[in-house]
């Protein structure tokens, strides 16, 4: 039988070793241990096949050591025995050389070696900059330990060579499960992973459950990365060809509108990993309301156990708005980093002020890398849901515990009060040593409201569900949703949300809210805010009638007031008010957290005869005119007082207005011609006004000739702004990273 030599790489190399024997050909298996441990290599393995043989446990003495003349029924039995021996001793194995018969091509000899045998052949490919993308540590040290078996006439395999000694330290028993040849996801573990994954639990939570189930990480027999790879391969097998339906849908959407963007993450072997997409409306919504974002991975329990993860925010009516979507097949740190970077590029590269995510270690690592200046919050609702699972024994025995925990988290007014309340609570229920409670307490600055009130999250109340009020796709995605059905449900959800926003716009414009006080400030707010936000403001304003404000200190232009509800003087808030700058801050920090003034500051305004809202306290994102420009203004007055920022405001407002023509103009050739002509006419007027020193002038007839043809250039000049292409042009086409 002839064998063709293959090039160096991950393929098996077969070549004739002359002089070894007249009737055999040697086959070398040059696969490095560090190649197998690499995450992308692991991904290749699970894409090809999810099957794996069970660990071989020899009958009789489990401490048996190999010896020459030892017999096995098959080469696989010999391999399993040597690997079992290696696990006990503390090293990893791999297949090295094999000898194949020249007559019939059957394998007649196998060599099993320590994974540190030989020295690595440098196969790493440099990137475009000449450097290796992911340089790997050297793991081979020329170890000579090995087991050689050959087949006898009796069809049994006999040990013909055994080298026991290693030239390196062996791995202790508590770490041997990390070695590649001993990492194996058993059938029982797969069943448990499938069950927990179907219940919406992520890899970290599943590994915690496995460690508890098996009595320690060393007994689990594999690592968290192996768990993630199995979860990913399970999803890919279950998905089948349905993924193509989603990709076809995304391609069609982009063909209809080039401002629709999507991206597909792929591994080195081009196995599909994750998908991201954002339609033009989602991208435009971000320019208005992208100050705070929720990355919602709670939709893990659909038919494919795929975490569908939308990026959402809150619009000026307090309704959820969409900033993009992802389908996550792989939930590794690298995948989340890819997703966040891709999403940020689609949103023109401007990170949000704050982001809310699940309580997940891997997501936190990715957020830290991609959004270093963004305030990261864990979803409080998600943590309370975890509490029901982690403390089920406490809740069943002490029905008041959960209510006391909610009160401790939501109603404490200061850091000192919260921490005192927390320790008092866990001591009362003897939970100071509870591991999960220790973890969430160490993370308290990322989920307990008292630590987060100085950052904007667009929420009116600290006690409400902290995942941007409502999940965007609630009612449209559930446990029976297939990927094929999801595409239809996605469209329905978008239509429904759009209709609700239109209805809220209509109600704001066409209905006048009833005023409850004679205050000019209330009338002003009714004209500025959307209907829902005005009702929130009105609630705070009316409450001032039951509050008293007492000046307790004067510091030059700054006065400090003690504000308390009548009859509740023990529960006071402190307001610092600078009358010259019309600037006030409250110890409750409601304005910083929600963007609406609290009853405490409004009480101070009432007693100091401040009759209208200072402009710095009217956030544009909460007003009727929130969409009149495309820049998010934390403080409208501050922006207008800055000449540089005023230029930015004017630029963005003009850009937004021009984009309306571009967006409509690309739909048909007739509308395109009209839009192009209108843009050219506008360009003529601007040029003439500039020539006349800014004075408005009419464009004469000579400038209007053949405007359809001239408009082609005008339309193209707005193209980059329409598509938001601060990122590379490839963002608006199908690509694999």
N, C-alpha and C positions, 0 to 999 in steps of 0.2 A: 504494500500500500504506500502511495506517495503522500508526502506532507509538504505543503508549501510554507516557507518561512513567512512570518508576519512581522510587521514593524513593532518597535517597542511602544508600549502603552499599557492600557489595562487589559488588552487581549492576552490570551494564553500564547506563549511562544513555543513552537514545536521545531526542533532541529535534530539532525542526525549526529550522535556522538560517536564518531568512528573510534574503534579500538575497544569499546566497552563490551561489545558482544556482536556476534554475527547475525543474531536473530532478534534483535531488539532495538527500539528507538527510544531515546530518553525525551521526556517532556518536562519543561520547567514551568513553574507557576509563580512568576515574579510579582506577587501582589503584596504591597507594604501594609503593615499593621496600621500605620497612620493614614494610608489611603482609605482603609475600611472605616476608620474612626471619623473621617471627615464628614461633615453634615451633608454635603452634596452627594458624596459617594453613597452614604446611607440612603439618601433619597432615591438614587439610581436603583438600589437594591429593592426598595419597596415598590417602585414603579414596575419593575420587571415581574416580581412575584412576591406574594406575602407569605408563602409557605416556608416552613422551616422544620427540620427534623427534631424529634424529641431528644433530650439529653440521654445518652446511653449510660446506664448504671449496670456494671457487670455483676453476674451472679456470684455468690460466695463472698470471699474476703474483699470488702470494699477498700482496704488499705493495700491491696496487692500492687506490687511494683513490676514494671515490665522486665522481661528477661529473654535472652536468646533462646529460640525453640518454642516460645509461647505460641499457641495456635488460636485462630479465630475463624468463624464460619464465613466471614466476608470482609472485604476491605473496609466497608462502612463500620462494621463492628470494631475493627482494629482502630479506626480513626476515632470512634466514640470512646473507646477505652482509653486511648492516649489523652484525649481531651479531658475525660473524667479524672485521670491521674494528674493532669496539669492543673486542674482546678484545686485538687487537694494540696498540691505542692505550692502553687502560686505563680503560674506563668500561663501565657496564651499560646495557642498553637496555630499552625497553618500547614497546608500541603505544599511541599517544595518540589521534588523531582518525582516523575513517574516514568516507568519503562513500559513501552508498548511492543507487542509482538509484531515482527515484520510479516509473518505469515497471515494473520487474521486481524491485526490491529487491536487485539484485546490487551488490556492493561495487565501486566504480570508482576509489577513491583511498584510500591508507593513509599515515599519518604515523607514522614510528618516531622516537622521541626518546631523549635521554639520560635515565636514571632520575631524575636530579636536576632535571628540567624542572619548572617551575611551583612551586607551594607547596601543602603538604598541607592538605586540608580536614579539620577536626577531627571525626572520627567516633567517637572513643572514648567509651564509655559508662561513667558513674560507677557505683561499687558502692553497696551499701546505706548505707555511711558517707559517701557523697557524693564519695569520691575515686576516681580512675581506678585500676583494679586493677593494670594493668601499663603505666605511662606510657612512651611510646616516644620515642626521640630524633628530632629533626627531621632528615630526610635531603634534602629538596628545597631547592634554593637558587635556583630560577628560571633554570636553565641553558637557553640557546636552541639548543643543538646539536640537529640533527634531519636526517632524510632523508624526503622526500615522494615517493611514486611514484603514478602514475595509469595506468589501462589505456588502450591505444590501440585503434583499429579493428582492428588486426592481432592483437588479443588478447595482445600483449606489454605488459609493464609498463615504463614509462619514468620515470627520475628527473626530477621537475619542480622539485625544490628541495633544496638541501643547505647546511646551516650547519655549518661545521667547528669553530668556536671554542667553548671551554667557559669558564665563569666560576669554575671550581674546579680544584683539583689532580687530576691523573689518577693512577690506581693503578699502582704498579710491577709488572713482569711476575711477580715471585715471589708477589704477593698477588692477582692478577687472578682466580684460581680461586675466591676468596671472593665475588665479585660474583654476584648472583642469576641474571642471564641467562646466565652462563657455567658455572653449577653443573649438571652433567649426569652421571647415572650411566649409563655406556655399557653396551651389551649384554655385552661381555667382563667388565666390572667386576661386573655383576649375577651372571653365572655364577660368578665367583670368590667373591663374597659369599655366594651360596647354598651353595656347597661348604663354605666355612669355617664358616658358620652351622650347617650340618648336622653338622659335626664338634664343635660345642659351643663355638666361639670367639665371644666377645662383640664388640661394636662397636669397642672400643679396640684389641683384638688384630687384628681384621680391617683396620682402618685402617693399623696398623703393617705388616701384610703387603702391603697395596696400595701404600703409600709405597715399600716395598722393591722391589716388583714393577715399579712405574712409574718408579723413580729419583727420587723426590721428591714432596712434597705438591702442588706446583704442576702436576705432570704427571698427578696423579690426576684432577683436574678437578672435585672436589666435596669437601665438608667431612664431618667425622664426624657432624654432625647429619643431613646428607643420607643418609649410610649407615644411620643409625638409622631414619630415616623409611622408607627402602626395605625394611629388614628387617621393620619393623612392617607395612607394606602387604603384603609377601609373606606374612606370617603370616595376616593378615586374609583375603587371597584364598584361601589354602589351607584355612583353617578352615571357611569357608562357614557352613552352618547348624548345624554341630556344637556351636558355642558355646552355642546355645540349649538343647541337651541338658543342659549343665552348669548353666546358669541355672535351668532347670526343676527340676533335682535340688536345687539350693540352696533354691529357693522351697519345695519340698515338705518339705525337712528343717526349714526354719524354721516351716512350718505345723504340723509335728508337735511341735516344741519351740521356743517363743519365745526360749529361751536360746541357740539356734543363731544366729550372726550372720554376715552376709556383706555385702560392699560391692563396687560396680563403679565404676571410675574412667572418666569420659567427658570428651571434649573439648568445646569450645564448640559444635561441630556435632553433638554426641551420638554420635560414633563411639566404640564401646567400646574401652577401652584395657587395663585390668588388672582382675583379679578377686581378691578376698580372702575367705576364710571361716575360721571357727573353730567347732567344735562345743562343747557345754557341758563335755565331759570335758577337751578341750584347754585350755579357759579355767580349769577347776579345777586341772588339772595345773600350770599356771603359778603358782598361788598356793602350791604346795608346792615346786616345783623350778625356778622361774623366775629363780634367781640367775645362771645362765649359759645362754646361748642360742646356737644355731648357725643361721644363715640359709644354707641349702644350695641353691645354684643349679647343681649339677652335673648335674641332669636335663635338660640342654639338647638331648639327642640323641634325642628322641622323634620320631614321624612328622612332626609339624608344626614341628619345630625350635623348640618353645616351651619356654622355661625354666620348668618347674614348680618352684616354690621353697617347700619347707616350712620352718617355724620349728620347731626341735626342741630338746630338752634331755636331761638324764640323770636318771632316777628313783633311788630309794634302793637299787635292785638293780643299778645301773650300766647299766640298759637305756635305749635311746632312747625318749623320749616326745614327743608332738606338741603344739605350741602354736599351730597354725594353718597355713594353706596359701595359696599365691598362684599364679595363672597370669599370667605376665608377657608381654603382647603388646608393650608398650613398655618399653624399658630405659633411658630417659633419667633424668637426675638427678631431675627433677621427679616422675617416676613412682615412683622408689624412695623419695623423701621422702613422697609420698602413702601408699605402702604401709606404711612404717615408722610413720607417724603413725596410720594406721587400725588397724594391729596393736596399737600401744601403747594406743590407746583401748579396744580390745576386751579388753586385759589390765588394765583398770582404771587405766591411766595410770602404772603403776609400772615404771620402766625396770630392766633387768637389771644385775647387777654387771659382767658381761662379755658380749661378743658376738663370735662367730667367723664370718667371711664369706670368700668368694673374694677373691683378690688382684686387685681391680678398682678403678680410680680413681673411677668414677662412684658405686659403692656406698660407697666411703670418704667422699666428699663428703656423701652423704645421711646416713650414720651420724653424722658430725660435727654435722650440723644437728639431727637428731632425738634423738640420745643423747649429749649433750655430756659427761655425767659417767660414761658407760659405757666400760669399757676395751675397745678394739677390737683384735681379733687377726685377722690373715690366716691362712687355713688352710695349715699347713705342708705337708700332703700335696699341696695344689693347687700350691704353689710348686715342690715337687720334680717334679711332673708337667710344669710349665712348663719346668723345667730340661732334661728329656729332649728337648723340642722346640727350645729356644733354643740348647742346647749339644750337639746331636746329633753335630756334627763332632768335638767334643772327646771325647765318650763313645765314639765308634767308634774313635778313635785311641788312647785312653787308658782301658782298661777299669777301672782302679782309681780313676778320678777321682770317680765318683758315690759310692762307698763312703767315700772320704776326705771328701767334702763332707758326707755324713750324719754322720760321726763329728765333724767340726768343729762342726756345728750342734747335735747332740743331746748330745754327751758333754763339752763344755767346761763348767767349773764357775763361771767368772766372766766378766765382760764383757771384762776385759783378756785373759784366755786365749782367748776366742772371737775377738776382733779380731786378735790376734797370729796365731792359727791361720788365720784367713781370708786375711789378706794373704800369709802364707807359702804357702798353697795356690794362690792365683791368680797369684802371682809364679812359682811353680814350673812352672805350665802357661802362662805368658805371657798371662794373661787380664785384666790390670789395666785395660785400655782397653775391655773388653767392655761394651757399653751395658746389656744386660739385667742382668748381674751388678752393675753400678754402681747400677741402679735398686733391685734387691732388697736390696742392702747399705744404701742410704739408707733403706729401709723396715724395717731389721732390728729396730727396737724394737717392731714389730707382728707379728713372726712367729718370731723366734729365741727359744727357751725361756728363755735366761739373762736376757733382759730382761723376761720375763712372769711369773716365778715368785712375784712378790709379790701376784698377783691370782688369785682363785678361778676355776678352769675345770672343776672336777669330774673331773679326769683323774688316774689313778693313776700314770701313767708319762709322762715327757716324750718318750720315744722312740716312742710309739704314734701311729697316724694321728690327726691333730688335728682331726677333724671330728665330735666327739661320738661317738667309738668306731665306730658303725655308722650308715650312712644308713638312715633310717626306712623308706623304700619300696624298698630293694634287693630285687630278686627280683619286684617287682610292676610296675615301670615300666621299659621298655626301648625300643630304637629302633623297634619295631614297634607300640608302644602308641598306639592312636587315642584321641581325646578321649572317644568313646563307651565304649570299653573301659576307659579310665582311671577312670571313675566306679565301675565294678564292682570294679576292682582296688583302688581307694581303700578301699572298704568291706572287702574281704578283708584288706588290710594292717592296718586298725584292729582287726579281729577277731583276727588272728594276734598282734599286739602285746599286746592285752588278755589273751589266753590265756597268753602267756608271763609276763606280770606276775602273773596269778593263780597260775600254777605256782610262780613264785619266792616269792610270799607263802606258799603252802602248804608249800614246802620249808623256809622259815624258821621257820614255826610248829610244824611237825610232825616235824622232824628235828633232833637235837642234834648239833652239830659235835664231833668228837673233839678234846680238849685235848692239847697237846703239852708243856706245862710245868705245874708246880704253882703258877704265879703267880695270885694273886687277881685281878690285872688282866686276865688272859686270860679267866677265868671271867666277870668283869664285862662284858667286851666281847662275849662270846658271847651274853649275855642282852640286850645293848643293840642291837647292829648286826644288819642283815640278814645272811643267810648269806654272800653273796658279799663284802660289805664286811668281815665278820669274817675271812674267809680272807685278805684283803689285809692286815688289821691283824695277824693271826697270823703272816703271813710276815715282817713287820717286827719283831715281838716276838721270834720265834725267832732272827732274825739278830743280836740284841743279845748272844747268847751268844758270838759270835765277835768282838765289839768291845770295845775298852778305852777308858775315859774317864779323862783325867788333868786335874786342876784346874790351870789355868795362871795364874789371876788371881782376886783377891777385891776387889770394889768394894762396900763396905757389905753390903747384903742380896743383891747380885748376884754370882754366881760364874760364871767363864768356864771351860768345859771343852774340852779338845782330844780329839776322838773319832776313832778310826781302827781299821780292821780289823786283827786280829792278823796280823803279817807284812807289812802294807801301810802302815806308819807314814808314808810319804811322801805318802799321799793322806788328808789329815785334814779334818775338819769342826769347826766351832766352835759350841758351844751356850752361850747365856747363860741362866742359871737364877736366877730370883728366888724363893727358898725361902719367903719370907713370903707372897707373893701366889700361889705355885704357878704361876708363869708362866715359860714357856721358849720360846726362839726358836732356830732352827738356820740356819746359813749355807746349807743346801741348800734351804730354804723349801718343803719338801714340804707342810707343813700348810697354808700360805697358798695353795698351788696346787691341792691335792687335797682338803683337809679331813680328812686322816688323819695321825696323828703318824708321824714318820719313826723309823727304827731308832736314829738318833743321840740324839734326845731321850729315847727309851725306854731307851737305855743309861744316860744320866744319871739317869733316874728309878730305874733298878735299883740303881746304886751309891749313891744317896742315900736308899734305902729308901722311895721313893714307891710304895706297893703297889697303889693303884687310880687310875684315870684321873680327873684333875680335870675337873669338869663343863664347863669352858670348852673342853675339847678333844674334846667329844662333840657334833658337829654333828647337830642333829635330822634334817636332810635325809638322813642316812645311816642312821638308826635304823629299827627295826621300827615305831615310832610316828610316822613322818614325816608321815602323813596325819591325825594326831589334831587338828591345828589348821591354820589357813590363813595363818599368818604365817611367812615364812622367817626362821630364826634363825641368824645367823652364829655367835653365841656365846650358847647357851641361858642360861648362868649370868649373863651381863651383862644379859640381858633381865629375868630374874627379880629381879635386884638393883635394878632401876629401877622405882619405883612407877608412873611414867607409862607405861612400856613394858609393865609387868604388866597395866595396864588394857587396853592394846591386845591383849595376848595373850588375856585373858579375853573381850573383845569378839569377837575373831575366832573363838575356839573355840565360843562360844555361837552365833555367826552360822552357823558351819559345821554344827553339829548341827541347827539350825532348818531349814537349807536342805535337809537330807535329807528332811524332811517335805514341803517345798514341791516338790522335784524329783519325788517319787513322787506327791504329791497331785494334780498337774495331769493325770495320765494318764487317769483315768476319774472320772465324777461320784461314784461310790460311794467310791473311795479319797479323793477330794477332801473328801467329807463327814467321813470318819473323821479325816483329817489336820487339817481345820479344827477339829473338836471337840477333838482332842488339843492343838492349839496354844492354844485358848481355855482348856482346863483348866490348861495350863502357865501361862498368863497370870494366871489366878485364884490359883494357888499362889504365884506370884512377888509379886503384889499383897498377899496376906495375909502372906507372910513379911516383906515390907517394912514392913507395918503393925505387925508384932510384933517389929521390931528385928532382923530377920535370922533369927529362929528358924523352923524348919520346922514347918508346920502343915498339917492336912488341909483340903481345901476342903469345905465343907458342901453338903448337897443343894441348897440354894437357889441356889447359884452354878452349877448344872449344867443349868438349864432351857433348853430349845431351843438347845442348844449348836451345832447345825448352822447355824442362822440367824446366831447371834452370831459363828460362826467366819469368816464372809465377810470381816469387817473384819480379823480377825487374819491371814488369808491374804494379803490385799492389802498389809498393812503390811510383809510380808517380801518383797514383789515386787521392789523395786528392788535389794535385796541379792542375790536369786536371779539376776537377770540381769546383775549387775555394772554397773549403769547410773550409774557416776560420769560417764560420757560422756553425750552427748545421746541421747534415746530413739530417734532415727532410726537409730542404729547397729544396732538389731535388726530393721530392715526393709530391703527392697530400695531402694537409692537410687543415684543417679549424682552424683558430685562433679565 
